[in-house]
Amino acid sequence: MTDHIVYEIDNSGIEPMSNTSNNPTFSEILTHRRQFLKGSLGTAVAAFMGTSLVACGGDDNKKKSNTSSSSSSSSSAPASSSSSSSSSLAPLLGFAAIAANRNDVITVPAGYTAKSFVPWGTPLTGSLPAYKADATNTGADQEQQVGAHHDGVFFFPIDAKTTHTNSSEGLLVMNHEYIDDKLFHKNGPTLGATRPADEVRKEIAAHGVSVIHIRKNASNWEVVTGSPFNRRITSGTPMDIRGPAAGSPLLATKYSPNGTATRGTINNCGMGATPWNTYLTAEENWAGYFVNKDATQAREHKRYGVPNKNGRYYWELADSGADEYVRFDASTKGATALDDYRNEPNTFGWMVEIDPFDPEGRPQKRTALGRFGHEGVIFAPAVEGKPVVCYSGDDSQNEYIYKFVSAEPFYKATAGGWLLNTGTLYVAKFNADGTGEWLALDVTNSNFTAKAAAAGVSFTNQADLLINTRTAADLVGATKMDRPEWGAVHPSTGEVYFTLTNNTARTEAQVDAPNPRANNATGHIIRWREDADKTTFKWDIFLLGGDVGTVTGTGTSAVTLTADNHFASPDGLLIDTRGVAWIQTDMSGTQQGSGPYGNNQMLAADPVTKQVKRFFVGPIDAEVTGVTLTPDLKTMFVNIQHPGDRSTPTSFTSSWPEGGGARPRSATVIVTKNDGGVIGS
């Protein structure tokens, strides 16, 4: 250790690009097909839906102002006044679109109310330590409180294992992605040759997952104090490793010599709810939490961007020298892997299954789903007697979209997490003609082994391949995408939608059909429909992000963004049981702080007509991320992450949700319709 450490804590939440492969793009094929309309690109591929895609209209009529609410109050805000188009179909979206703004409140349409709920530090378990407004809570306190940076979230009705219909009581399960270190401690983090161990303990405890038992009391939702279901899973919680990689020598550590266990889950972003009512939490930008100072890093570190100078928050420098902190230094120190933590990063980058109804159960890392920067996972509707199918995006510039198909069929009576332990992992290749194919990542697949041999790359076994999923995907020629994030499956049509948040690193030479813009700062949404053989698909671009006037498509199917719905950096995504697509944005940096889009927002879209309306605007410097509804669709839970993320310890850029200059806190927002109706109707 040295006293001359330059601390550079990265709170961007974006993983540095680490894909240096030369997988093919289709720029040559597409050169003659590019059409720039009002500064944007008309989609090169015709829509496969067979429906008439109308203009991206906003309100069917403009006659009511919007409501703006913070914790529990409501006030008026002007509606957008742009013109709109009407669909010939009955409108799915019955609210008046709201205008973009930069207010430090939650803004929702007229006729709706928004209230903040379970902010960071809410007492949850044990002795229920109260949150301290000056951020002086201890590590032990934080282990018993709701974590920071709320992200992916799901409402499990209390009867989820049976009828799955209760809309007044359930378990709200949510991720806690990371922390704003300048706000997390009273005076910011203490940085020196070492870090105070309790600060590190507190930061580790703020990550992970909260399971919160909630119940409706009249019109208000409350935490059920003392419920055995209330639980914190943190970056220090013991976990099992399951699936093909379990027991691999590449997962062996001083803590788990046989490579079947680890401690904690880190940087939990999106999520997925399984058909058997458990929760999968995604480990996204986990690599930056470790450091490996070896002169030459192993491929399972280098390809994922493990730093060589320091971990993101310098947890490895905790002054206690305790093993639970030392493990974040993955440098080679001992004679073998059993003497140090050179393999500790390999135990991260997985999907982690948690049964919220089993508070004593250990989380399970499901290695068959691959190791990368998981944004989340979305399941296709489970069919009795058929394999389980799910999709996941690798949220980094120029990374890939994956699909997993279980080896065993789904039967509701016996289904469980074991279905995710065996199966085939595929990666997507999007062709320029609007077709696509799923490429198997399997050491027994002849096509895969031939490509690996041609590249001079080998894998010892399937465990080795899965630990190095990105390298395997590079070999087969998967399509590099513009930061694939959340996905959603339409409940009736079966089409799969994925947000591609942005990719400013894409050059003009790298433009291809599914990623049609260089320096893509505003992102887009892609969708596909599986062919009958389930190994190929048809795809198109659903919507391009951008300013007013941005056009998606050409001819009669072209759609144009208006002041009711212009957006940038789509991220969170949910398609509810009515078929409404809820699209959340994650602008950052200068795009978040200035420009035409206002604060981050949530839009509602009709995937059939492409009618899109702005439904929700978040507070200053916050991401709008994670959304779930009760079964009756009358209560919506939306997560707000890192309000005021440009703050310093002495100057806050936001004071949401408390207001009045208070320290900003991530929190959930409960949205209801004043007449008790369905959200969005």
C-alpha positions as MATLAB code, in Angstrom:
seq = 'MTDHIVYEIDNSGIEPMSNTSNNPTFSEILTHRRQFLKGSLGTAVAAFMGTSLVACGGDDNKKKSNTSSSSSSSSSAPASSSSSSSSSLAPLLGFAAIAANRNDVITVPAGYTAKSFVPWGTPLTGSLPAYKADATNTGADQEQQVGAHHDGVFFFPIDAKTTHTNSSEGLLVMNHEYIDDKLFHKNGPTLGATRPADEVRKEIAAHGVSVIHIRKNASNWEVVTGSPFNRRITSGTPMDIRGPAAGSPLLATKYSPNGTATRGTINNCGMGATPWNTYLTAEENWAGYFVNKDATQAREHKRYGVPNKNGRYYWELADSGADEYVRFDASTKGATALDDYRNEPNTFGWMVEIDPFDPEGRPQKRTALGRFGHEGVIFAPAVEGKPVVCYSGDDSQNEYIYKFVSAEPFYKATAGGWLLNTGTLYVAKFNADGTGEWLALDVTNSNFTAKAAAAGVSFTNQADLLINTRTAADLVGATKMDRPEWGAVHPSTGEVYFTLTNNTARTEAQVDAPNPRANNATGHIIRWREDADKTTFKWDIFLLGGDVGTVTGTGTSAVTLTADNHFASPDGLLIDTRGVAWIQTDMSGTQQGSGPYGNNQMLAADPVTKQVKRFFVGPIDAEVTGVTLTPDLKTMFVNIQHPGDRSTPTSFTSSWPEGGGARPRSATVIVTKNDGGVIGS';
ca = [
       0.000    0.000    0.000;
       1.063    3.574   -0.549;
       0.124    6.975    0.775;
       0.196    8.368   -2.765;
      -3.022    6.918   -4.115;
      -4.994    8.861   -6.674;
      -8.640    8.042   -6.030;
     -10.828    8.054   -9.114;
     -14.244    6.750   -8.132;
     -16.435    6.161  -11.187;
     -20.126    6.675  -10.533;
     -21.203    6.741  -14.172;
     -22.819    3.309  -13.865;
     -21.520    2.468  -17.354;
     -19.046   -0.332  -17.910;
     -16.028    0.587  -20.067;
     -16.117   -1.083  -23.488;
     -14.010   -4.249  -23.474;
     -15.065   -5.887  -26.762;
     -12.113   -5.684  -29.134;
     -13.274   -8.498  -31.418;
     -13.754   -7.816  -35.125;
     -17.154   -9.466  -35.502;
     -18.729   -8.558  -38.845;
     -20.993   -5.597  -39.365;
     -23.120   -4.961  -42.416;
     -22.025   -1.458  -43.346;
     -21.146   -2.374  -46.914;
     -24.525   -4.006  -47.498;
     -26.436   -1.104  -46.029;
     -24.649    1.860  -47.563;
     -27.176    2.199  -50.378;
     -30.146    1.691  -48.042;
     -29.529    4.475  -45.519;
     -32.049    7.269  -45.484;
     -31.641   10.173  -43.125;
     -34.937   11.859  -42.300;
     -34.845   15.081  -40.278;
     -31.433   14.119  -38.978;
     -32.416   10.525  -38.180;
     -32.404    7.237  -40.033;
     -35.392    5.607  -41.652;
     -35.400    1.935  -40.750;
     -33.836   -0.224  -43.441;
     -36.018   -3.198  -42.633;
     -39.769   -3.211  -43.197;
     -41.952   -3.975  -40.200;
     -42.747   -7.656  -39.897;
     -45.911   -7.188  -37.858;
     -48.269   -6.882  -40.793;
     -50.125   -4.033  -39.084;
     -50.459   -0.418  -40.089;
     -48.050    1.545  -37.917;
     -49.503    4.983  -37.393;
     -47.592    8.108  -36.430;
     -46.248    8.264  -32.901;
     -49.215   10.259  -31.734;
     -49.630   11.719  -28.300;
     -53.001   12.657  -26.840;
     -56.268   11.918  -28.580;
     -57.491   15.237  -27.245;
     -55.870   18.095  -25.331;
     -58.108   19.425  -22.646;
     -56.586   18.684  -19.236;
     -53.443   19.804  -17.484;
     -51.042   17.343  -15.938;
     -50.397   16.646  -12.292;
     -47.045   16.917  -10.655;
     -46.414   15.289   -7.305;
     -43.505   14.624   -4.998;
     -43.938   12.686   -1.754;
     -47.673   12.882   -1.400;
     -48.822   16.175   -2.825;
     -50.124   17.076   -6.277;
     -49.995   20.270   -8.298;
     -50.702   21.275  -11.858;
     -48.272   21.393  -14.776;
     -49.053   22.347  -18.373;
     -49.697   19.624  -20.915;
     -47.719   19.417  -24.135;
     -49.460   21.254  -26.935;
     -48.125   19.385  -29.958;
     -50.477   17.888  -32.506;
     -51.139   14.171  -32.541;
     -52.531   11.395  -34.672;
     -55.365    9.067  -33.769;
     -55.408    5.352  -34.344;
     -58.295    3.682  -36.114;
     -58.251    1.160  -33.277;
     -59.718    1.791  -29.840;
     -56.982    3.669  -27.934;
     -55.073    1.614  -25.383;
     -53.753    4.743  -23.684;
     -56.435    6.957  -22.214;
     -54.425    9.620  -20.386;
     -53.239   13.027  -21.577;
     -49.501   13.057  -22.315;
     -47.371   15.236  -20.060;
     -44.645   17.665  -21.047;
     -40.949   17.145  -20.463;
     -39.613   19.199  -17.542;
     -36.691   19.690  -15.171;
     -38.596   19.886  -11.893;
     -37.391   18.231   -8.699;
     -40.645   16.307   -8.267;
     -42.504   13.390   -9.793;
     -44.817   14.483  -12.600;
     -47.739   12.268  -13.654;
     -50.828   12.938  -15.811;
     -53.983   14.669  -14.636;
     -56.104   12.209  -12.686;
     -53.122   10.362  -11.150;
     -51.297   10.586   -7.815;
     -47.675    9.655   -7.064;
     -46.271    9.021   -3.575;
     -42.747    8.121   -2.505;
     -42.243    4.861   -0.620;
     -39.448    2.858    1.089;
     -36.523    5.230    0.377;
     -32.916    4.282    1.025;
     -32.410    3.704    4.758;
     -35.994    2.666    5.579;
     -35.844    0.349    8.656;
     -36.600   -3.199    7.507;
     -35.164   -5.971    9.686;
     -33.617   -6.707   13.089;
     -33.666   -3.776   15.507;
     -35.125   -1.487   12.794;
     -32.479    1.262   13.023;
     -33.872    4.630   11.912;
     -32.391    6.441    8.932;
     -30.227    9.429    9.919;
     -30.602   12.489    7.731;
     -26.885   13.297    7.977;
     -25.979    9.844    6.589;
     -24.146    8.776    9.760;
     -25.771    5.347    9.977;
     -23.273    2.528   10.550;
     -22.585   -0.566    8.513;
     -24.590   -2.627   10.987;
     -27.511   -0.225   10.562;
     -27.396   -0.455    6.780;
     -27.535   -4.242    6.900;
     -30.997   -3.847    8.466;
     -32.243   -1.055    6.205;
     -33.493   -0.784    2.646;
     -30.511   -0.441    0.321;
     -29.494    2.387   -1.989;
     -30.041    3.040   -5.705;
     -33.326    1.206   -6.242;
     -33.455   -0.507   -9.636;
     -35.246   -3.600  -10.995;
     -38.390   -4.401   -8.997;
     -41.212   -6.931   -8.962;
     -44.425   -7.269   -6.971;
     -45.185  -10.847   -5.926;
     -48.791  -11.058   -4.665;
     -48.964  -12.840   -1.348;
     -50.844  -15.649   -3.100;
     -48.270  -15.896   -5.912;
     -47.793  -19.640   -5.367;
     -51.515  -20.306   -5.877;
     -53.956  -17.945   -7.603;
     -51.594  -14.998   -8.108;
     -54.418  -12.455   -7.879;
     -53.989  -10.547   -4.602;
     -53.506   -6.839   -5.311;
     -53.544   -5.565   -1.733;
     -50.699   -7.543   -0.136;
     -47.439   -8.989   -1.376;
     -43.670   -8.969   -1.428;
     -42.002   -6.039   -3.171;
     -38.556   -7.265   -4.220;
     -36.035   -4.794   -5.596;
     -32.404   -4.414   -6.586;
     -29.939   -1.880   -5.179;
     -27.389   -1.243   -7.898;
     -24.661    0.989   -6.473;
     -24.074    4.107   -4.334;
     -23.253    7.780   -4.757;
     -20.274    7.861   -2.439;
     -20.411   11.659   -2.064;
     -23.925   11.400   -0.601;
     -23.675    8.043    1.130;
     -21.452    9.269    3.968;
     -21.819   12.562    5.826;
     -18.616   14.004    4.393;
     -18.195   11.664    1.475;
     -15.895    8.619    1.537;
     -12.740    8.624    3.653;
      -9.879    8.047    1.230;
      -6.267    7.393    2.113;
      -3.768    4.560    2.159;
      -6.619    2.541    3.645;
     -10.364    2.970    4.051;
     -12.303    2.709    7.338;
     -13.697   -0.820    7.470;
     -17.126    0.312    8.669;
     -17.516    2.626    5.680;
     -16.771   -0.322    3.428;
     -19.159   -2.535    5.407;
     -21.899    0.064    4.986;
     -21.303    0.363    1.244;
     -21.368   -3.412    0.784;
     -24.628   -3.576    2.758;
     -26.274   -0.909    0.588;
     -25.872   -3.095   -2.506;
     -27.921   -6.176   -3.305;
     -31.635   -6.848   -2.898;
     -34.460   -5.974   -0.484;
     -37.480   -8.206    0.075;
     -40.223   -6.034    1.571;
     -43.564   -7.368    2.786;
     -46.162   -4.682    2.041;
     -49.882   -4.433    2.645;
     -52.539   -1.948    1.639;
     -54.231   -0.115    4.520;
     -57.236    1.684    3.052;
     -55.654    3.696    0.235;
     -52.099    3.618    1.637;
     -49.400    0.973    1.264;
     -47.387    0.118    4.378;
     -44.414   -2.094    5.233;
     -45.481   -5.060    7.382;
     -43.161   -4.511   10.326;
     -41.684   -7.666   11.812;
     -42.687   -9.870    8.890;
     -40.455  -12.942    8.512;
     -40.350  -12.213    4.784;
     -38.571   -8.853    5.240;
     -34.993   -9.520    4.226;
     -31.763   -7.960    2.971;
     -29.465   -9.790    0.580;
     -26.208   -7.829    0.228;
     -22.788   -7.987   -1.386;
     -21.702  -10.059    1.596;
     -24.519  -12.649    1.793;
     -23.388  -16.311    1.383;
     -24.565  -17.784   -1.928;
     -24.406  -21.103   -3.761;
     -23.106  -21.554   -7.300;
     -25.193  -23.934   -9.414;
     -25.228  -25.192  -12.972;
     -22.419  -26.242  -15.334;
     -19.753  -23.941  -13.875;
     -20.260  -25.076  -10.265;
     -17.122  -26.814   -9.037;
     -14.900  -25.441  -11.788;
     -11.274  -24.826  -10.797;
     -11.782  -21.317  -12.201;
     -14.252  -20.628   -9.367;
     -12.091  -22.074   -6.583;
     -11.065  -19.535   -3.919;
      -9.731  -19.411   -0.409;
     -13.358  -19.075    0.729;
     -14.696  -21.941   -1.410;
     -11.915  -24.366   -2.398;
     -14.366  -26.541   -4.347;
     -15.780  -23.595   -6.321;
     -19.420  -24.002   -5.294;
     -20.008  -20.919   -3.131;
     -19.274  -17.218   -2.923;
     -20.253  -14.146   -0.940;
     -22.631  -11.543   -2.246;
     -24.160  -10.135   -5.368;
     -22.980   -6.821   -6.821;
     -24.265   -4.059   -9.088;
     -27.746   -5.509   -9.383;
     -29.527   -3.761  -12.207;
     -32.456   -5.423  -13.976;
     -34.300   -8.521  -12.864;
     -36.653  -11.253  -13.963;
     -39.543  -13.106  -12.370;
     -39.528  -16.833  -13.086;
     -42.638  -18.842  -14.046;
     -42.359  -20.508  -10.612;
     -42.485  -17.159   -8.788;
     -38.912  -16.601   -7.748;
     -36.770  -13.532   -8.388;
     -33.681  -13.384  -10.582;
     -31.371  -10.448   -9.948;
     -28.805   -9.418  -12.559;
     -25.142   -8.710  -11.847;
     -24.286   -5.975  -14.327;
     -21.140   -3.798  -13.964;
     -19.573   -6.075  -11.369;
     -16.053   -6.190  -12.839;
     -15.122   -2.704  -11.662;
     -15.496   -3.634   -8.002;
     -12.356   -5.791   -8.181;
      -8.714   -5.129   -8.956;
      -6.153   -7.451  -10.534;
      -2.634   -6.023  -10.624;
      -1.041   -9.054  -12.284;
       1.217   -8.198  -15.213;
      -0.979  -10.354  -17.430;
      -4.640  -10.848  -16.630;
      -6.482  -14.063  -17.408;
      -9.046  -13.763  -20.213;
     -11.913  -14.182  -17.755;
     -10.778  -10.894  -16.174;
      -9.444   -8.925  -19.135;
     -12.425   -9.493  -21.448;
     -14.736   -8.195  -18.694;
     -12.723   -5.115  -17.823;
     -11.420   -5.921  -14.335;
      -9.260   -2.859  -13.445;
      -5.528   -3.158  -12.836;
      -5.112   -0.209  -10.443;
      -7.958   -0.237   -7.924;
     -11.525   -1.362   -7.391;
     -14.379    1.061   -7.972;
     -14.809    1.939   -4.289;
     -11.433    0.658   -2.987;
     -13.101   -1.976   -0.829;
      -9.878   -3.999   -1.015;
      -8.237   -1.313    1.143;
     -10.478   -1.704    4.226;
      -8.230   -1.071    7.213;
      -9.332   -4.167    9.133;
      -7.711   -6.434    6.561;
     -10.640   -8.817    6.994;
     -11.014  -11.602    4.479;
     -14.451  -10.330    3.418;
     -12.754   -7.172    2.074;
      -9.398   -8.552    0.934;
     -11.297  -10.732   -1.571;
     -11.869   -7.717   -3.807;
      -8.158   -7.814   -4.689;
      -7.958  -10.540   -7.329;
      -4.207  -10.261   -7.810;
      -2.200  -13.471   -7.569;
      -0.724  -13.615   -4.074;
      -0.431  -17.275   -3.046;
       0.965  -20.475   -4.470;
      -2.437  -21.643   -5.753;
      -5.968  -20.311   -6.262;
      -6.873  -21.755   -2.854;
      -4.483  -19.321   -1.190;
      -5.941  -16.065   -2.543;
      -8.851  -14.536   -4.482;
      -7.550  -14.578   -8.054;
     -10.826  -16.312   -9.025;
     -13.196  -14.153   -6.974;
     -14.344  -12.048   -9.974;
     -15.285  -15.279  -11.750;
     -17.975  -15.887   -9.151;
     -19.751  -12.718  -10.354;
     -21.490  -11.805  -13.596;
     -24.283  -14.348  -13.181;
     -28.044  -14.300  -12.732;
     -28.876  -14.917   -9.061;
     -32.102  -16.652   -8.049;
     -33.822  -15.681   -4.790;
     -37.030  -17.227   -3.474;
     -38.722  -14.320   -1.662;
     -41.119  -16.737    0.049;
     -38.225  -18.693    1.610;
     -36.433  -16.253    3.932;
     -34.020  -18.985    5.052;
     -33.068  -20.032    1.529;
     -29.624  -19.271    0.121;
     -29.472  -17.376   -3.167;
     -28.360  -19.475   -6.137;
     -26.108  -18.238   -8.946;
     -27.397  -19.869  -12.167;
     -24.316  -20.334  -14.345;
     -26.046  -21.943  -17.360;
     -27.435  -18.477  -18.238;
     -23.916  -17.220  -18.941;
     -21.487  -14.781  -17.360;
     -21.486  -11.202  -18.604;
     -22.910   -7.788  -17.660;
     -26.502   -8.977  -17.237;
     -28.990   -6.133  -17.395;
     -31.841   -8.455  -16.511;
     -33.674  -11.491  -17.807;
     -37.085  -11.853  -19.402;
     -38.992  -15.121  -19.689;
     -41.224  -16.094  -22.573;
     -44.620  -17.348  -21.344;
     -44.069  -20.842  -19.951;
     -45.836  -23.628  -21.831;
     -46.669  -26.898  -20.096;
     -44.416  -29.655  -21.389;
     -42.109  -27.279  -23.309;
     -38.642  -25.939  -22.405;
     -38.260  -22.723  -20.452;
     -37.023  -19.839  -22.624;
     -35.507  -16.575  -21.427;
     -33.492  -13.682  -22.853;
     -30.818  -11.405  -21.403;
     -28.793   -8.431  -22.632;
     -25.149   -7.671  -21.910;
     -25.233   -3.979  -21.007;
     -22.045   -2.605  -22.456;
     -21.173   -0.931  -25.721;
     -20.836   -3.431  -28.578;
     -21.966   -6.439  -26.549;
     -24.629   -9.054  -27.270;
     -28.148  -10.388  -26.690;
     -28.508  -13.946  -25.387;
     -31.193  -16.620  -25.191;
     -31.342  -19.652  -22.884;
     -33.443  -22.746  -23.559;
     -33.749  -25.299  -20.763;
     -32.937  -28.946  -21.381;
     -35.910  -30.099  -19.327;
     -39.567  -29.233  -19.981;
     -41.661  -26.971  -17.771;
     -44.422  -28.511  -15.660;
     -46.123  -26.091  -13.305;
     -46.526  -28.658  -10.540;
     -42.794  -29.373  -10.285;
     -41.065  -26.337  -11.805;
     -38.168  -24.773   -9.943;
     -34.759  -23.205  -10.302;
     -33.257  -26.542  -11.255;
     -34.681  -25.939  -14.744;
     -32.045  -23.219  -15.182;
     -29.130  -25.528  -14.435;
     -29.085  -27.391  -17.754;
     -29.823  -26.197  -21.249;
     -28.350  -24.342  -24.204;
     -27.161  -20.748  -24.240;
     -27.415  -18.932  -27.575;
     -26.245  -15.521  -28.785;
     -28.027  -13.440  -31.424;
     -26.875  -12.623  -34.945;
     -29.032   -9.999  -36.683;
     -28.821  -10.147  -40.483;
     -29.232   -7.102  -42.693;
     -32.307   -8.510  -44.443;
     -34.451   -8.533  -41.297;
     -33.751  -12.153  -40.388;
     -31.711  -13.417  -37.496;
     -30.335  -16.585  -36.005;
     -29.456  -17.952  -32.602;
     -25.895  -19.266  -32.447;
     -25.295  -22.016  -29.894;
     -22.515  -21.543  -27.346;
     -21.803  -25.192  -26.681;
     -18.460  -27.040  -26.581;
     -20.169  -30.107  -28.078;
     -21.636  -28.169  -31.033;
     -19.636  -28.842  -34.216;
     -20.214  -25.357  -35.655;
     -18.957  -23.780  -32.460;
     -15.908  -25.992  -32.112;
     -14.955  -25.376  -35.738;
     -15.038  -21.599  -35.271;
     -13.093  -21.843  -32.029;
     -10.451  -24.026  -33.671;
     -10.148  -21.647  -36.611;
      -9.528  -18.781  -34.192;
      -7.019  -20.782  -32.170;
      -9.183  -20.561  -29.040;
     -10.061  -23.497  -26.825;
     -12.256  -24.197  -23.826;
     -11.597  -27.002  -21.395;
     -15.288  -27.736  -20.968;
     -18.700  -26.041  -20.863;
     -17.857  -24.507  -17.478;
     -14.830  -22.787  -19.009;
     -16.981  -21.549  -21.897;
     -19.672  -20.114  -19.615;
     -17.144  -18.365  -17.390;
     -15.838  -16.814  -20.628;
     -19.223  -16.272  -22.282;
     -18.192  -13.044  -23.996;
     -15.192  -14.702  -25.620;
     -17.382  -17.550  -26.847;
     -19.860  -15.071  -28.331;
     -17.027  -13.227  -30.060;
     -15.944  -16.439  -31.777;
     -19.277  -17.251  -33.409;
     -19.738  -13.812  -34.940;
     -22.607  -12.460  -32.831;
     -23.876   -8.972  -33.648;
     -22.435   -6.163  -31.554;
     -25.334   -4.120  -30.184;
     -25.796   -0.591  -28.804;
     -25.860   -1.503  -25.098;
     -28.657   -4.122  -24.876;
     -30.539   -3.597  -21.644;
     -34.062   -4.571  -20.555;
     -36.311   -6.887  -22.532;
     -40.023   -7.649  -22.576;
     -42.235  -10.236  -24.237;
     -45.655   -9.192  -25.489;
     -48.231  -11.326  -23.636;
     -50.397  -12.076  -26.667;
     -48.197  -11.775  -29.757;
     -45.033  -13.300  -28.302;
     -42.760  -10.664  -29.897;
     -39.654   -9.863  -27.899;
     -38.631   -6.220  -27.385;
     -35.206   -5.022  -26.229;
     -33.982   -1.539  -25.386;
     -30.624   -0.502  -26.843;
     -29.756    2.435  -24.626;
     -27.028    4.193  -26.621;
     -23.560    3.721  -28.073;
     -21.498    6.821  -28.747;
     -18.519    4.572  -29.539;
     -20.111    3.215  -32.732;
     -18.354    4.679  -35.745;
     -19.762    5.290  -39.209;
     -17.888    2.229  -40.459;
     -19.541    0.107  -37.762;
     -23.124    1.071  -38.582;
     -25.290   -1.945  -39.424;
     -28.970   -2.756  -39.854;
     -29.938   -3.390  -36.217;
     -27.735   -0.514  -35.002;
     -28.339    2.045  -37.751;
     -26.704    5.195  -36.338;
     -23.114    6.169  -35.688;
     -22.443    7.994  -32.414;
     -25.823    6.727  -31.227;
     -26.454    9.033  -28.273;
     -30.222    8.510  -28.048;
     -30.654    4.747  -28.496;
     -33.505    2.690  -29.922;
     -35.753   -0.315  -29.322;
     -35.514   -3.488  -31.397;
     -38.035   -6.333  -31.572;
     -38.218   -9.785  -33.091;
     -40.565  -12.706  -33.615;
     -39.248  -16.256  -33.293;
     -39.691  -18.540  -36.288;
     -41.294  -21.963  -35.854;
     -37.921  -23.682  -35.480;
     -37.006  -21.293  -32.602;
     -33.439  -21.038  -33.915;
     -34.179  -18.189  -36.331;
     -36.268  -15.041  -36.144;
     -37.539  -11.968  -37.980;
     -36.699   -8.543  -36.574;
     -37.229   -4.830  -37.059;
     -36.612   -1.577  -35.233;
     -39.624   -0.627  -33.149;
     -38.631    2.921  -32.254;
     -35.639    5.235  -32.591;
     -34.898    7.579  -29.715;
     -34.299   11.228  -30.502;
     -35.632   14.768  -30.527;
     -38.919   15.973  -31.979;
     -39.043   15.042  -35.662;
     -37.022   11.827  -35.365;
     -38.425    9.298  -37.833;
     -38.538    5.511  -37.572;
     -39.297    3.648  -40.782;
     -40.274    4.806  -44.231;
     -43.381    5.305  -46.333;
     -46.807    4.721  -44.827;
     -45.348    2.936  -41.794;
     -43.022    5.822  -40.837;
     -43.491    7.203  -37.345;
     -42.382   10.583  -36.063;
     -41.616   11.640  -32.496;
     -43.459   14.687  -31.162;
     -43.221   16.876  -28.071;
     -45.512   14.332  -26.382;
     -43.003   11.535  -26.587;
     -39.485   12.500  -27.691;
     -36.959   10.613  -25.589;
     -33.359    9.464  -25.312;
     -31.552    6.442  -23.877;
     -34.344    3.863  -23.403;
     -33.488    1.452  -20.597;
     -36.173   -0.069  -18.354;
     -38.960   -1.926  -20.164;
     -42.149   -3.722  -19.177;
     -45.116   -4.886  -21.242;
     -48.067   -5.332  -18.914;
     -50.893   -7.850  -19.253;
     -52.997   -5.346  -21.241;
     -50.180   -5.046  -23.756;
     -48.994   -1.555  -22.763;
     -45.240   -1.116  -23.132;
     -43.711    1.013  -20.361;
     -40.405    2.514  -21.540;
     -38.035    4.133  -19.027;
     -35.021    6.305  -19.831;
     -31.512    6.524  -18.420;
     -29.889    9.665  -19.738;
     -26.665   10.581  -17.974;
     -24.016   13.290  -18.019;
     -24.701   16.366  -20.121;
     -27.679   14.727  -21.806;
     -29.382   14.441  -18.430;
     -28.400   17.908  -17.274;
     -29.241   19.874  -20.419;
     -30.828   19.481  -23.824;
     -34.377   18.980  -25.087;
     -35.489   15.924  -23.124;
     -35.875   17.221  -19.580;
     -35.401   14.816  -16.689;
     -35.480   11.063  -17.191;
     -38.967    9.799  -17.881;
     -41.297    6.888  -18.523;
     -43.384    6.555  -21.673;
     -46.372    4.328  -22.381;
     -46.641    2.791  -25.843;
     -49.095    0.689  -27.794;
     -46.819   -1.800  -29.611;
     -49.455   -2.433  -32.287;
     -50.254    1.157  -33.304;
     -46.988    2.679  -32.029;
     -48.916    5.392  -30.236;
     -46.550    6.699  -27.552;
     -47.256    9.112  -24.695;
     -45.112   10.485  -21.911;
     -46.626    9.281  -18.630;
     -44.044   10.050  -15.932;
     -41.119   12.432  -15.384;
     -38.648   11.921  -12.546;
     -36.784   14.388  -10.315;
     -33.471   16.116  -11.011;
     -30.379   14.001  -11.817;
     -32.295   10.749  -11.354;
     -32.747    7.625  -13.461;
     -36.284    6.279  -13.844;
     -35.768    2.539  -13.613;
     -37.726   -0.536  -12.646;
     -41.483   -0.800  -12.907;
     -44.045   -3.364  -11.769;
     -47.808   -3.479  -11.212;
     -50.242   -5.325   -9.002;
     -52.243   -8.061  -10.765;
     -55.279   -5.782  -11.121;
     -53.040   -3.143  -12.794;
     -54.355   -0.478  -10.410;
     -51.120    0.148   -8.481;
     -47.821    0.839  -10.192;
     -44.433    0.809   -8.455;
     -41.660    2.807  -10.163;
     -38.115    3.076   -8.884;
     -36.125    6.314   -8.802;
     -32.358    5.913   -8.675;
     -29.622    8.403   -7.734;
     -31.588   11.690   -7.532;
     -29.066   14.503   -7.266;
     -26.179   12.381   -8.543;
     -24.145   15.501   -9.369;
     -24.236   16.553   -5.715;
     -21.292   17.072   -3.388;
     -21.344   16.389    0.373;
     -22.170   20.054    0.989;
     -24.261   20.967   -2.052;
     -27.229   18.888   -3.188;
     -28.609   19.260   -6.718;
     -31.838   17.512   -5.658;
     -33.649   17.070   -2.361;
     -36.167   14.495   -3.565;
     -38.198   12.881   -2.048;
     -38.297   14.872    1.208;
     -37.727   18.298   -0.368;
     -36.666   21.351    1.588;
     -32.955   20.893    0.974;
     -32.813   17.360    2.395;
     -30.225   14.829    1.283;
     -31.573   13.094   -1.857;
     -32.489    9.416   -1.524;
     -33.390    6.751   -4.026;
     -36.961    5.565   -3.464;
     -39.931    3.781   -4.959;
     -42.896    5.765   -6.291;
     -46.434    4.419   -5.969;
     -48.678    5.611   -8.797;
     -52.456    5.258   -8.636;
     -55.371    6.567  -10.653;
     -57.594    8.879   -8.649;
     -60.749    7.117   -9.805;
     -59.337    3.739   -8.789;
     -58.966    2.592  -12.375;
     -56.329    0.726  -14.336;
     -53.021    2.548  -14.794;
     -52.739    4.023  -18.278;
     -56.344    3.451  -19.272;
];
